[in-house]
Amino acid sequence: MRVGVLTGGGDCPGLNAVIRAVVRKGEMHYGDELIGFVDGWRGVIEGDTMPLDAEKCAGILALGGTILGTSRTNPYKVEGGAQKCLATLASKGVDALVAIGGDDTLGVASKLSAEGVAVVGVPKTIDNDLSATEVTFGFHTAVQIATEAIDRLLTTSESHGRVIVCEVMGRHAGWIATYAGIAGGATDVLIPEEPFDVEEVCRNVKSRRSRGRTGCVVVVAEGATPKQGSFSVVSGEVDQFGHVRLGGIANQLAEEIEKRTGFETRATVLGHIQRGGTPTAFDRVLATRFGIAAIDAVHDGGAGMMVALQADRVVRAPLSAGVGEPKLVAHQFYEEVAKPFFG
Ligand code: F6P
C-alpha cells in the first residue's frame, strides 16, 4: 500500500517516535511505501510531500519536534481545501493516511473520512485533553519539564523569600498544571476547570509563609479564569481553528498577589519549553505503541478510527469519539489529590 503520514497542530515530544514506528512496521512487515506530507494539512492541500523510509527515520526516536513539520492549517477554512486534499491523495496514489494530531487535526481527519478517505488517527497533545484516550503522548514529557521547573523555581523563591507564579500550558484543561503542581508541591494550582478566587490564593500563600516556609510557587494554567472579574490574557490573533492566543495570566496574577499580600512576587511563563526537546522514555514507548497500532489499523479495517490507550491497552475508537468535548481534570481528583496540599 502507499500510506501517507502527517503531523498537524502544535508539535509535541514523541511525534518522531510515532513516525518511525509507522514507517518501520509499514515497510518491513507490510511492504508499504510511505510518503510524508509536509506541515500537516497544508502539505496535503498543496501536494507538498517528502520521501519517508526507514533510512530517513534513523536516529529520530529521541528527537523532539517532527521531521515532517507541522502547521495549524484547516482545509475546511481554505477555499476548496477539502477538494484539494482529495485531489492530492488521488494524484499521489495514496491508499491510506495516518494523521497524527490533536482535536483539530483529528477533527479534519474525521470529516475527510466521511468523504471517503481511508484515514487512521493518532492522538497527540501535551495538554492531554483528548477524549477517548486516557493519555496522549507528549503529556508525560511536559509534566516532567514543568515539574523540574517548579523544583528550580522553589529554590530561588526560597532564597529570596519571594512568591513565584509559574504559568504552564493548558487552554481548556489543567492536566499539566495539576500533575506538575502535585509533583512539585505547589502552594496552589489554578486550572480552567476550577475558576479561582484570588483572595483564596493569597490566603494559601500567607498560610505557607506563616509556617516559616519562605519558598512558594503557585502554578497557573494559561486558560485558568478567576471567579470574579477577568484577567486580560488573550491576544487578538485567532488561528484557522478559531483558537485565540493565550498567555500572560501569571504576570497579572503575580501583580495581584503582591498587591494583596505585600510579598514580593515574580512570574515565570514556561511556554514552548514544555513542547520542545526529547520525549521521556514513557512517551517514546507510548508513541511507538501508537505508531505500530496505527499502521496495523491501516491494514486490517481500522480506517475511520483512532488509536487510543485504555486500561494500559492500545485500542481503537472512532475518530469522532476523540474530538469535540475535551477531556477535563475531574473535580473529585482535584479536590482529593491536589487541594489538600495547597497553602
Ligand atoms: O498544542 C497545544 C498547545 O500547546 C496549548 O497548550 C497552547 O495553548 C497552544 O498549543 C499554543 O499554540 P502555539 O504554539 O500555536 O502558540
Boltz pocket constraint, residues with backbone or C-beta under 6 A from the ligand:
constraints:
  - pocket:
      binder: B
      contacts: [[A, 9], [A, 10], [A, 11], [A, 125], [A, 126], [A, 127], [A, 169], [A, 170], [A, 171], [A, 222], [A, 245], [A, 246], [A, 275]]
      max_distance: 6.0
